[in-house]
Amino acid sequence: MSTTPPEGTGPAEPVDPTDLSKPQPPVAPPPPAAPPAPAYGAPAYGAPAYGDQSGYGVAAESGKSFVATWLLAWFLGVLGVDRFYLGKVGTGILKLVTCGGLGIWALVDIILVLAGVQRDKAGRPLAGYEQHKKLAWIITAIGFVLGFAGSAANQATITEQFDTSSAVVVVVEDVAI
């Protein structure tokens, strides 16, 4: 029992905390209980459970765009512009000097960009890959099919221009002087 009277009630008289007919003094809430100590190997209090660590071990996205890299590799890949854009100046110069490795290196770079393997200079994945990869693959496939079809049609036109009946034959005889 408390002997402290409520404010302004006069002399001290005992206050019964179970008596609800009289106004009770305000009671502060108890402090929060400390969490139990984690067991050995358990995650710390407030930490995500094992396997639920979103972002853990995942590289941050690059400031370089997947779409920009893909388009640069597609249209200017033989000049190494895609490598320069990603900050890889050394391989960009090498790709420029070799004309994209005679086109082979440029083709490989397009495939690397489409597969999501191409990274920037810091090793971070390109921004926007997941959103645009399907459309980029479709457009690239259509471009290659049209390129091969156009090349085949062009080859047929070139061979039609040469007629074997109009060939000029020059015979050079060895004449002794």
HELIX and SHEET records of a PDB file:
HELIX    1   1 PHE A   66  LEU A   76  1                                  11    
HELIX    2   2 GLY A   77  LEU A   79  5                                   3    
HELIX    3   3 VAL A   81  TYR A   85  1                                   5    
HELIX    4   4 VAL A   89  VAL A   97  1                                   9    
HELIX    5   5 CYS A   99  LEU A  102  1                                   4    
HELIX    6   6 ILE A  104  ALA A  115  1                                  12    
HELIX    7   7 TYR A  129  GLN A  161  1                                  33    
HELIX    8   8 THR A  164  SER A  166  5                                   3    
END                                                                             
